[in-house]
Amino acid sequence: PRKYTPPTLDQRSQMLRWSREGKPQKEIGELLGKSKSVISRPLKKCRETGIFTACPKPERPRIYSERDDRCIIRVYKKHRTVSIRSLKKIVDTENDKGMVPGRNGHSA
């Protein structure tokens, strides 16, 4: 096992900068030649003390709208044993019927 060596002050400031830019901790670790846990410790401490507030992670583009999400939950509650593929078909069918208007502004 490798011994924990804390990052230098320069490395910490670089970590904070990259983290604010939205780089994942794994990538920061690879750039600095450190493990993810060595990167996560100082970042966690900065968040806890309020010195650093991480930028929100970029989100994946939504396939379904929030309204579609509510429809999925409603359908799932009625049919708890349905597969994901079947659930998608049910939601798409309801969307085609106009029960769940336009996904992200797109028509089905």
Backbone atoms as SQL, in Angstrom:
CREATE TABLE atoms (id INTEGER PRIMARY KEY, chain TEXT, resi INTEGER, resn TEXT, atom TEXT, x REAL, y REAL, z REAL);
INSERT INTO atoms VALUES
  (1, 'A', 1, 'PRO', 'N', 0.823, -1.189, 0.000),
  (2, 'A', 1, 'PRO', 'CA', 0.000, 0.000, 0.000),
  (3, 'A', 1, 'PRO', 'C', 0.868, 1.254, 0.000),
  (4, 'A', 2, 'ARG', 'N', 0.385, 2.245, -0.740),
  (5, 'A', 2, 'ARG', 'CA', 1.101, 3.512, -0.832),
  (6, 'A', 2, 'ARG', 'C', 0.792, 4.372, 0.385),
  (7, 'A', 3, 'LYS', 'N', 1.800, 5.095, 0.827),
  (8, 'A', 3, 'LYS', 'CA', 1.624, 5.985, 1.964),
  (9, 'A', 3, 'LYS', 'C', 0.979, 7.282, 1.474),
  (10, 'A', 4, 'TYR', 'N', 0.062, 7.810, 2.269),
  (11, 'A', 4, 'TYR', 'CA', -0.615, 9.054, 1.925),
  (12, 'A', 4, 'TYR', 'C', 0.362, 10.211, 2.026),
  (13, 'A', 5, 'THR', 'N', 0.514, 10.935, 0.935),
  (14, 'A', 5, 'THR', 'CA', 1.312, 12.154, 0.945),
  (15, 'A', 5, 'THR', 'C', 0.396, 13.295, 0.546),
  (16, 'A', 6, 'PRO', 'N', 0.189, 14.231, 1.451),
  (17, 'A', 6, 'PRO', 'CA', -0.742, 15.321, 1.144),
  (18, 'A', 6, 'PRO', 'C', -0.228, 16.160, -0.024),
  (19, 'A', 7, 'PRO', 'N', -1.153, 16.705, -0.806),
  (20, 'A', 7, 'PRO', 'CA', -0.735, 17.547, -1.925),
  (21, 'A', 7, 'PRO', 'C', -0.102, 18.843, -1.430),
  (22, 'A', 8, 'THR', 'N', 0.816, 19.352, -2.233),
  (23, 'A', 8, 'THR', 'CA', 1.469, 20.615, -1.884),
  (24, 'A', 8, 'THR', 'C', 0.460, 21.755, -2.026),
  (25, 'A', 9, 'LEU', 'N', 0.848, 22.929, -1.547),
  (26, 'A', 9, 'LEU', 'CA', -0.022, 24.105, -1.643),
  (27, 'A', 9, 'LEU', 'C', -0.335, 24.422, -3.108),
  (28, 'A', 10, 'ASP', 'N', 0.682, 24.331, -3.979),
  (29, 'A', 10, 'ASP', 'CA', 0.464, 24.570, -5.409),
  (30, 'A', 10, 'ASP', 'C', -0.518, 23.558, -5.996),
  (31, 'A', 11, 'GLN', 'N', -0.359, 22.288, -5.603),
  (32, 'A', 11, 'GLN', 'CA', -1.268, 21.255, -6.096),
  (33, 'A', 11, 'GLN', 'C', -2.690, 21.495, -5.605),
  (34, 'A', 12, 'ARG', 'N', -2.823, 21.931, -4.352),
  (35, 'A', 12, 'ARG', 'CA', -4.163, 22.214, -3.813),
  (36, 'A', 12, 'ARG', 'C', -4.843, 23.341, -4.582),
  (37, 'A', 13, 'SER', 'N', -4.102, 24.400, -4.859),
  (38, 'A', 13, 'SER', 'CA', -4.718, 25.510, -5.595),
  (39, 'A', 13, 'SER', 'C', -5.091, 25.068, -7.014),
  (40, 'A', 14, 'GLN', 'N', -4.257, 24.219, -7.615),
  (41, 'A', 14, 'GLN', 'CA', -4.574, 23.691, -8.947),
  (42, 'A', 14, 'GLN', 'C', -5.826, 22.808, -8.881),
  (43, 'A', 15, 'MET', 'N', -5.918, 21.987, -7.822),
  (44, 'A', 15, 'MET', 'CA', -7.101, 21.132, -7.646),
  (45, 'A', 15, 'MET', 'C', -8.366, 21.973, -7.544),
  (46, 'A', 16, 'LEU', 'N', -8.323, 23.018, -6.721),
  (47, 'A', 16, 'LEU', 'CA', -9.482, 23.886, -6.548),
  (48, 'A', 16, 'LEU', 'C', -9.885, 24.533, -7.873),
  (49, 'A', 17, 'ARG', 'N', -8.893, 25.005, -8.608),
  (50, 'A', 17, 'ARG', 'CA', -9.171, 25.660, -9.892),
  (51, 'A', 17, 'ARG', 'C', -9.844, 24.681, -10.853),
  (52, 'A', 18, 'TRP', 'N', -9.263, 23.479, -10.984),
  (53, 'A', 18, 'TRP', 'CA', -9.825, 22.490, -11.909),
  (54, 'A', 18, 'TRP', 'C', -11.203, 22.019, -11.456),
  (55, 'A', 19, 'SER', 'N', -11.376, 21.890, -10.142),
  (56, 'A', 19, 'SER', 'CA', -12.678, 21.459, -9.638),
  (57, 'A', 19, 'SER', 'C', -13.745, 22.510, -9.934),
  (58, 'A', 20, 'ARG', 'N', -13.400, 23.792, -9.765),
  (59, 'A', 20, 'ARG', 'CA', -14.333, 24.871, -10.105),
  (60, 'A', 20, 'ARG', 'C', -14.676, 24.877, -11.586),
  (61, 'A', 21, 'GLU', 'N', -13.720, 24.443, -12.412),
  (62, 'A', 21, 'GLU', 'CA', -13.950, 24.376, -13.860),
  (63, 'A', 21, 'GLU', 'C', -14.803, 23.164, -14.239),
  (64, 'A', 22, 'GLY', 'N', -15.055, 22.286, -13.272),
  (65, 'A', 22, 'GLY', 'CA', -15.925, 21.140, -13.515),
  (66, 'A', 22, 'GLY', 'C', -15.208, 19.846, -13.850),
  (67, 'A', 23, 'LYS', 'N', -13.877, 19.828, -13.710),
  (68, 'A', 23, 'LYS', 'CA', -13.150, 18.581, -13.988),
  (69, 'A', 23, 'LYS', 'C', -13.469, 17.569, -12.895),
  (70, 'A', 24, 'PRO', 'N', -13.670, 16.297, -13.265),
  (71, 'A', 24, 'PRO', 'CA', -13.926, 15.268, -12.245),
  (72, 'A', 24, 'PRO', 'C', -12.659, 14.984, -11.424),
  (73, 'A', 25, 'GLN', 'N', -12.851, 14.505, -10.209),
  (74, 'A', 25, 'GLN', 'CA', -11.727, 14.244, -9.316),
  (75, 'A', 25, 'GLN', 'C', -10.763, 13.213, -9.893),
  (76, 'A', 26, 'LYS', 'N', -11.286, 12.232, -10.601),
  (77, 'A', 26, 'LYS', 'CA', -10.430, 11.208, -11.202),
  (78, 'A', 26, 'LYS', 'C', -9.464, 11.841, -12.203),
  (79, 'A', 27, 'GLU', 'N', -9.983, 12.749, -13.024),
  (80, 'A', 27, 'GLU', 'CA', -9.145, 13.419, -14.021),
  (81, 'A', 27, 'GLU', 'C', -8.111, 14.322, -13.348),
  (82, 'A', 28, 'ILE', 'N', -8.515, 15.028, -12.287),
  (83, 'A', 28, 'ILE', 'CA', -7.583, 15.885, -11.549),
  (84, 'A', 28, 'ILE', 'C', -6.458, 15.034, -10.974),
  (85, 'A', 29, 'GLY', 'N', -6.816, 13.869, -10.426),
  (86, 'A', 29, 'GLY', 'CA', -5.813, 12.962, -9.880),
  (87, 'A', 29, 'GLY', 'C', -4.831, 12.487, -10.927),
  (88, 'A', 30, 'GLU', 'N', -5.350, 12.179, -12.117),
  (89, 'A', 30, 'GLU', 'CA', -4.470, 11.737, -13.199),
  (90, 'A', 30, 'GLU', 'C', -3.524, 12.862, -13.617),
  (91, 'A', 31, 'LEU', 'N', -4.033, 14.086, -13.671),
  (92, 'A', 31, 'LEU', 'CA', -3.199, 15.222, -14.074),
  (93, 'A', 31, 'LEU', 'C', -2.085, 15.503, -13.060),
  (94, 'A', 32, 'LEU', 'N', -2.390, 15.285, -11.778),
  (95, 'A', 32, 'LEU', 'CA', -1.413, 15.559, -10.721),
  (96, 'A', 32, 'LEU', 'C', -0.612, 14.331, -10.312),
  (97, 'A', 33, 'GLY', 'N', -0.974, 13.166, -10.833),
  (98, 'A', 33, 'GLY', 'CA', -0.281, 11.940, -10.450),
  (99, 'A', 33, 'GLY', 'C', -0.631, 11.486, -9.042),
  (100, 'A', 34, 'LYS', 'N', -1.855, 11.765, -8.620),
  (101, 'A', 34, 'LYS', 'CA', -2.331, 11.397, -7.278),
  (102, 'A', 34, 'LYS', 'C', -3.588, 10.554, -7.419),
  (103, 'A', 35, 'SER', 'N', -3.924, 9.816, -6.362),
  (104, 'A', 35, 'SER', 'CA', -5.146, 9.007, -6.393),
  (105, 'A', 35, 'SER', 'C', -6.356, 9.906, -6.160),
  (106, 'A', 36, 'LYS', 'N', -7.522, 9.373, -6.500),
  (107, 'A', 36, 'LYS', 'CA', -8.766, 10.132, -6.340),
  (108, 'A', 36, 'LYS', 'C', -8.989, 10.504, -4.876),
  (109, 'A', 37, 'SER', 'N', -8.640, 9.593, -3.954),
  (110, 'A', 37, 'SER', 'CA', -8.869, 9.886, -2.532),
  (111, 'A', 37, 'SER', 'C', -7.971, 11.020, -2.048),
  (112, 'A', 38, 'VAL', 'N', -6.746, 11.106, -2.588),
  (113, 'A', 38, 'VAL', 'CA', -5.849, 12.203, -2.210),
  (114, 'A', 38, 'VAL', 'C', -6.437, 13.527, -2.698),
  (115, 'A', 39, 'ILE', 'N', -7.138, 13.491, -3.814),
  (116, 'A', 39, 'ILE', 'CA', -7.765, 14.693, -4.359),
  (117, 'A', 39, 'ILE', 'C', -9.024, 15.033, -3.568),
  (118, 'A', 40, 'SER', 'N', -9.815, 14.020, -3.221),
  (119, 'A', 40, 'SER', 'CA', -11.114, 14.279, -2.592),
  (120, 'A', 40, 'SER', 'C', -10.992, 14.846, -1.177),
  (121, 'A', 41, 'ARG', 'N', -9.958, 14.462, -0.436),
  (122, 'A', 41, 'ARG', 'CA', -9.820, 14.925, 0.956),
  (123, 'A', 41, 'ARG', 'C', -9.746, 16.450, 1.076),
  (124, 'A', 42, 'PRO', 'N', -8.806, 17.106, 0.381),
  (125, 'A', 42, 'PRO', 'CA', -8.752, 18.574, 0.527),
  (126, 'A', 42, 'PRO', 'C', -9.992, 19.269, -0.037),
  (127, 'A', 43, 'LEU', 'N', -10.550, 18.733, -1.126),
  (128, 'A', 43, 'LEU', 'CA', -11.751, 19.350, -1.686),
  (129, 'A', 43, 'LEU', 'C', -12.923, 19.241, -0.716),
  (130, 'A', 44, 'LYS', 'N', -13.034, 18.087, -0.057),
  (131, 'A', 44, 'LYS', 'CA', -14.102, 17.899, 0.928),
  (132, 'A', 44, 'LYS', 'C', -13.924, 18.875, 2.093),
  (133, 'A', 45, 'LYS', 'N', -12.699, 19.035, 2.535),
  (134, 'A', 45, 'LYS', 'CA', -12.422, 19.945, 3.643),
  (135, 'A', 45, 'LYS', 'C', -12.778, 21.386, 3.261),
  (136, 'A', 46, 'CYS', 'N', -12.450, 21.763, 2.028),
  (137, 'A', 46, 'CYS', 'CA', -12.773, 23.120, 1.567),
  (138, 'A', 46, 'CYS', 'C', -14.280, 23.331, 1.514),
  (139, 'A', 47, 'ARG', 'N', -15.013, 22.321, 1.064),
  (140, 'A', 47, 'ARG', 'CA', -16.477, 22.442, 1.004),
  (141, 'A', 47, 'ARG', 'C', -17.065, 22.552, 2.403),
  (142, 'A', 48, 'GLU', 'N', -16.548, 21.734, 3.337),
  (143, 'A', 48, 'GLU', 'CA', -17.069, 21.730, 4.705),
  (144, 'A', 48, 'GLU', 'C', -16.815, 23.062, 5.410),
  (145, 'A', 49, 'THR', 'N', -15.683, 23.680, 5.140),
  (146, 'A', 49, 'THR', 'CA', -15.356, 24.937, 5.797),
  (147, 'A', 49, 'THR', 'C', -15.952, 26.135, 5.077),
  (148, 'A', 50, 'GLY', 'N', -16.496, 25.897, 3.893),
  (149, 'A', 50, 'GLY', 'CA', -17.121, 26.987, 3.157),
  (150, 'A', 50, 'GLY', 'C', -16.155, 27.807, 2.335),
  (151, 'A', 51, 'ILE', 'N', -14.886, 27.377, 2.284),
  (152, 'A', 51, 'ILE', 'CA', -13.895, 28.098, 1.494),
  (153, 'A', 51, 'ILE', 'C', -14.183, 27.942, 0.006),
  (154, 'A', 52, 'PHE', 'N', -14.705, 26.795, -0.342),
  (155, 'A', 52, 'PHE', 'CA', -14.866, 26.458, -1.746),
  (156, 'A', 52, 'PHE', 'C', -16.257, 25.920, -1.982),
  (157, 'A', 53, 'THR', 'N', -16.915, 26.432, -2.989),
  (158, 'A', 53, 'THR', 'CA', -18.203, 25.898, -3.404),
  (159, 'A', 53, 'THR', 'C', -18.031, 25.369, -4.813),
  (160, 'A', 54, 'ALA', 'N', -18.241, 24.098, -4.968),
  (161, 'A', 54, 'ALA', 'CA', -18.040, 23.463, -6.276),
  (162, 'A', 54, 'ALA', 'C', -19.068, 23.969, -7.273),
  (163, 'A', 55, 'CYS', 'N', -18.646, 24.083, -8.493),
  (164, 'A', 55, 'CYS', 'CA', -19.566, 24.441, -9.568),
  (165, 'A', 55, 'CYS', 'C', -20.485, 23.252, -9.807),
  (166, 'A', 56, 'PRO', 'N', -21.701, 23.493, -10.218),
  (167, 'A', 56, 'PRO', 'CA', -22.570, 22.367, -10.499),
  (168, 'A', 56, 'PRO', 'C', -22.012, 21.537, -11.641),
  (169, 'A', 57, 'LYS', 'N', -22.162, 20.224, -11.530),
  (170, 'A', 57, 'LYS', 'CA', -21.681, 19.341, -12.585),
  (171, 'A', 57, 'LYS', 'C', -22.544, 19.532, -13.826),
  (172, 'A', 58, 'PRO', 'N', -21.923, 19.462, -14.986),
  (173, 'A', 58, 'PRO', 'CA', -22.745, 19.563, -16.188),
  (174, 'A', 58, 'PRO', 'C', -23.701, 18.375, -16.245),
  (175, 'A', 59, 'GLU', 'N', -24.940, 18.666, -16.518),
  (176, 'A', 59, 'GLU', 'CA', -25.943, 17.605, -16.539),
  (177, 'A', 59, 'GLU', 'C', -26.019, 16.971, -17.914),
  (178, 'A', 60, 'ARG', 'N', -26.440, 15.735, -17.929),
  (179, 'A', 60, 'ARG', 'CA', -26.717, 15.082, -19.200),
  (180, 'A', 60, 'ARG', 'C', -27.942, 15.729, -19.802),
  (181, 'A', 61, 'PRO', 'N', -28.001, 15.787, -21.125),
  (182, 'A', 61, 'PRO', 'CA', -29.227, 16.327, -21.714),
  (183, 'A', 61, 'PRO', 'C', -30.417, 15.436, -21.369),
  (184, 'A', 62, 'ARG', 'N', -31.514, 16.044, -21.045),
  (185, 'A', 62, 'ARG', 'CA', -32.698, 15.279, -20.658),
  (186, 'A', 62, 'ARG', 'C', -33.333, 14.633, -21.868),
  (187, 'A', 63, 'ILE', 'N', -33.707, 13.385, -21.719),
  (188, 'A', 63, 'ILE', 'CA', -34.433, 12.684, -22.773),
  (189, 'A', 63, 'ILE', 'C', -35.922, 12.939, -22.580),
  (190, 'A', 64, 'TYR', 'N', -36.329, 12.946, -21.326),
  (191, 'A', 64, 'TYR', 'CA', -37.725, 13.181, -20.995),
  (192, 'A', 64, 'TYR', 'C', -37.845, 14.459, -20.168),
  (193, 'A', 65, 'SER', 'N', -38.970, 15.113, -20.269),
  (194, 'A', 65, 'SER', 'CA', -39.204, 16.318, -19.474),
  (195, 'A', 65, 'SER', 'C', -39.588, 15.912, -18.052),
  (196, 'A', 66, 'GLU', 'N', -39.690, 16.884, -17.177),
  (197, 'A', 66, 'GLU', 'CA', -40.111, 16.601, -15.803),
  (198, 'A', 66, 'GLU', 'C', -41.534, 16.048, -15.794),
  (199, 'A', 67, 'ARG', 'N', -42.334, 16.524, -16.721),
  (200, 'A', 67, 'ARG', 'CA', -43.703, 16.027, -16.834),
  (201, 'A', 67, 'ARG', 'C', -43.709, 14.546, -17.223),
  (202, 'A', 68, 'ASP', 'N', -42.804, 14.180, -18.149),
  (203, 'A', 68, 'ASP', 'CA', -42.659, 12.774, -18.526),
  (204, 'A', 68, 'ASP', 'C', -42.207, 11.950, -17.323),
  (205, 'A', 69, 'ASP', 'N', -41.297, 12.507, -16.516),
  (206, 'A', 69, 'ASP', 'CA', -40.831, 11.797, -15.321),
  (207, 'A', 69, 'ASP', 'C', -42.006, 11.477, -14.393),
  (208, 'A', 70, 'ARG', 'N', -42.901, 12.459, -14.212),
  (209, 'A', 70, 'ARG', 'CA', -44.068, 12.221, -13.357),
  (210, 'A', 70, 'ARG', 'C', -44.950, 11.130, -13.954),
  (211, 'A', 71, 'CYS', 'N', -45.072, 11.121, -15.278),
  (212, 'A', 71, 'CYS', 'CA', -45.863, 10.088, -15.954),
  (213, 'A', 71, 'CYS', 'C', -45.227, 8.715, -15.738),
  (214, 'A', 72, 'ILE', 'N', -43.911, 8.648, -15.844),
  (215, 'A', 72, 'ILE', 'CA', -43.202, 7.381, -15.643),
  (216, 'A', 72, 'ILE', 'C', -43.463, 6.860, -14.240),
  (217, 'A', 73, 'ILE', 'N', -43.399, 7.736, -13.252),
  (218, 'A', 73, 'ILE', 'CA', -43.632, 7.325, -11.867),
  (219, 'A', 73, 'ILE', 'C', -45.060, 6.831, -11.693),
  (220, 'A', 74, 'ARG', 'N', -46.002, 7.574, -12.286),
  (221, 'A', 74, 'ARG', 'CA', -47.414, 7.181, -12.179),
  (222, 'A', 74, 'ARG', 'C', -47.640, 5.802, -12.807),
  (223, 'A', 75, 'VAL', 'N', -47.071, 5.575, -13.998),
  (224, 'A', 75, 'VAL', 'CA', -47.236, 4.295, -14.684),
  (225, 'A', 75, 'VAL', 'C', -46.535, 3.187, -13.900),
  (226, 'A', 76, 'TYR', 'N', -45.361, 3.480, -13.368),
  (227, 'A', 76, 'TYR', 'CA', -44.630, 2.471, -12.603),
  (228, 'A', 76, 'TYR', 'C', -45.399, 2.057, -11.355),
  (229, 'A', 77, 'LYS', 'N', -46.064, 3.005, -10.705),
  (230, 'A', 77, 'LYS', 'CA', -46.837, 2.664, -9.506),
  (231, 'A', 77, 'LYS', 'C', -47.985, 1.725, -9.838),
  (232, 'A', 78, 'LYS', 'N', -48.551, 1.861, -11.040),
  (233, 'A', 78, 'LYS', 'CA', -49.644, 0.966, -11.458),
  (234, 'A', 78, 'LYS', 'C', -49.120, -0.403, -11.882),
  (235, 'A', 79, 'HIS', 'N', -47.948, -0.433, -12.531),
  (236, 'A', 79, 'HIS', 'CA', -47.396, -1.662, -13.108),
  (237, 'A', 79, 'HIS', 'C', -45.975, -1.880, -12.585),
  (238, 'A', 80, 'ARG', 'N', -45.830, -2.245, -11.342),
  (239, 'A', 80, 'ARG', 'CA', -44.507, -2.342, -10.713),
  (240, 'A', 80, 'ARG', 'C', -43.617, -3.424, -11.290),
  (241, 'A', 81, 'THR', 'N', -44.164, -4.408, -11.962),
  (242, 'A', 81, 'THR', 'CA', -43.340, -5.493, -12.489),
  (243, 'A', 81, 'THR', 'C', -42.972, -5.291, -13.956),
  (244, 'A', 82, 'VAL', 'N', -43.321, -4.158, -14.525),
  (245, 'A', 82, 'VAL', 'CA', -43.068, -3.904, -15.931),
  (246, 'A', 82, 'VAL', 'C', -41.574, -3.615, -16.159),
  (247, 'A', 83, 'SER', 'N', -41.041, -4.064, -17.288),
  (248, 'A', 83, 'SER', 'CA', -39.637, -3.820, -17.607),
  (249, 'A', 83, 'SER', 'C', -39.454, -2.356, -18.016),
  (250, 'A', 84, 'ILE', 'N', -38.220, -1.920, -17.998),
  (251, 'A', 84, 'ILE', 'CA', -37.915, -0.542, -18.394),
  (252, 'A', 84, 'ILE', 'C', -38.319, -0.316, -19.846),
  (253, 'A', 85, 'ARG', 'N', -38.048, -1.280, -20.703),
  (254, 'A', 85, 'ARG', 'CA', -38.397, -1.154, -22.123),
  (255, 'A', 85, 'ARG', 'C', -39.907, -1.004, -22.290),
  (256, 'A', 86, 'SER', 'N', -40.674, -1.815, -21.572),
  (257, 'A', 86, 'SER', 'CA', -42.129, -1.719, -21.651),
  (258, 'A', 86, 'SER', 'C', -42.624, -0.406, -21.060),
  (259, 'A', 87, 'LEU', 'N', -42.011, 0.018, -19.991),
  (260, 'A', 87, 'LEU', 'CA', -42.377, 1.283, -19.362),
  (261, 'A', 87, 'LEU', 'C', -42.176, 2.439, -20.348),
  (262, 'A', 88, 'LYS', 'N', -41.059, 2.415, -21.070),
  (263, 'A', 88, 'LYS', 'CA', -40.783, 3.443, -22.072),
  (264, 'A', 88, 'LYS', 'C', -41.860, 3.435, -23.155),
  (265, 'A', 89, 'LYS', 'N', -42.274, 2.251, -23.591),
  (266, 'A', 89, 'LYS', 'CA', -43.315, 2.144, -24.618),
  (267, 'A', 89, 'LYS', 'C', -44.632, 2.730, -24.111),
  (268, 'A', 90, 'ILE', 'N', -44.974, 2.440, -22.862),
  (269, 'A', 90, 'ILE', 'CA', -46.217, 2.961, -22.286),
  (270, 'A', 90, 'ILE', 'C', -46.177, 4.482, -22.239),
  (271, 'A', 91, 'VAL', 'N', -45.066, 5.028, -21.778),
  (272, 'A', 91, 'VAL', 'CA', -44.933, 6.484, -21.683),
  (273, 'A', 91, 'VAL', 'C', -44.984, 7.100, -23.075),
  (274, 'A', 92, 'ASP', 'N', -44.291, 6.494, -24.039),
  (275, 'A', 92, 'ASP', 'CA', -44.316, 7.013, -25.408),
  (276, 'A', 92, 'ASP', 'C', -45.727, 6.959, -25.991),
  (277, 'A', 93, 'THR', 'N', -46.465, 5.899, -25.679),
  (278, 'A', 93, 'THR', 'CA', -47.846, 5.780, -26.157),
  (279, 'A', 93, 'THR', 'C', -48.700, 6.888, -25.560),
  (280, 'A', 94, 'GLU', 'N', -48.568, 7.128, -24.251),
  (281, 'A', 94, 'GLU', 'CA', -49.326, 8.196, -23.611),
  (282, 'A', 94, 'GLU', 'C', -48.914, 9.554, -24.167),
  (283, 'A', 95, 'ASN', 'N', -47.648, 9.689, -24.487),
  (284, 'A', 95, 'ASN', 'CA', -47.154, 10.934, -25.066),
  (285, 'A', 95, 'ASN', 'C', -47.772, 11.147, -26.446),
  (286, 'A', 96, 'ASP', 'N', -47.879, 10.085, -27.226),
  (287, 'A', 96, 'ASP', 'CA', -48.484, 10.173, -28.564),
  (288, 'A', 96, 'ASP', 'C', -49.968, 10.532, -28.480),
  (289, 'A', 97, 'LYS', 'N', -50.623, 10.080, -27.414),
  (290, 'A', 97, 'LYS', 'CA', -52.052, 10.367, -27.234),
  (291, 'A', 97, 'LYS', 'C', -52.277, 11.803, -26.776),
  (292, 'A', 98, 'GLY', 'N', -51.184, 12.485, -26.437),
  (293, 'A', 98, 'GLY', 'CA', -51.329, 13.865, -25.979),
  (294, 'A', 98, 'GLY', 'C', -51.481, 13.975, -24.474),
  (295, 'A', 99, 'MET', 'N', -51.332, 12.846, -23.773),
  (296, 'A', 99, 'MET', 'CA', -51.473, 12.881, -22.324),
  (297, 'A', 99, 'MET', 'C', -50.256, 13.549, -21.675),
  (298, 'A', 100, 'VAL', 'N', -49.100, 13.444, -22.338),
  (299, 'A', 100, 'VAL', 'CA', -47.886, 14.065, -21.839),
  (300, 'A', 100, 'VAL', 'C', -47.332, 14.913, -22.965),
  (301, 'A', 101, 'PRO', 'N', -47.674, 16.184, -23.036),
  (302, 'A', 101, 'PRO', 'CA', -47.259, 17.010, -24.159),
  (303, 'A', 101, 'PRO', 'C', -45.756, 17.161, -24.288),
  (304, 'A', 102, 'GLY', 'N', -45.328, 17.226, -25.556),
  (305, 'A', 102, 'GLY', 'CA', -43.975, 17.439, -26.044),
  (306, 'A', 102, 'GLY', 'C', -42.784, 17.306, -25.123),
  (307, 'A', 103, 'ARG', 'N', -41.973, 16.350, -25.402),
  (308, 'A', 103, 'ARG', 'CA', -40.718, 16.153, -24.700),
  (309, 'A', 103, 'ARG', 'C', -39.745, 17.239, -25.122),
  (310, 'A', 104, 'ASN', 'N', -39.301, 18.046, -24.185),
  (311, 'A', 104, 'ASN', 'CA', -38.313, 19.084, -24.463),
  (312, 'A', 104, 'ASN', 'C', -38.654, 19.909, -25.712),
  (313, 'A', 105, 'GLY', 'N', -39.931, 20.120, -25.926),
  (314, 'A', 105, 'GLY', 'CA', -40.335, 20.911, -27.071),
  (315, 'A', 105, 'GLY', 'C', -40.418, 20.117, -28.360),
  (316, 'A', 106, 'HIS', 'N', -40.117, 18.801, -28.287),
  (317, 'A', 106, 'HIS', 'CA', -40.166, 17.972, -29.478),
  (318, 'A', 106, 'HIS', 'C', -41.445, 17.178, -29.476),
  (319, 'A', 107, 'SER', 'N', -41.948, 16.882, -30.629),
  (320, 'A', 107, 'SER', 'CA', -43.098, 15.990, -30.688),
  (321, 'A', 107, 'SER', 'C', -42.593, 14.567, -30.807),
  (322, 'A', 108, 'ALA', 'N', -43.379, 13.614, -30.361),
  (323, 'A', 108, 'ALA', 'CA', -42.941, 12.232, -30.312),
  (324, 'A', 108, 'ALA', 'C', -42.918, 11.616, -31.692);
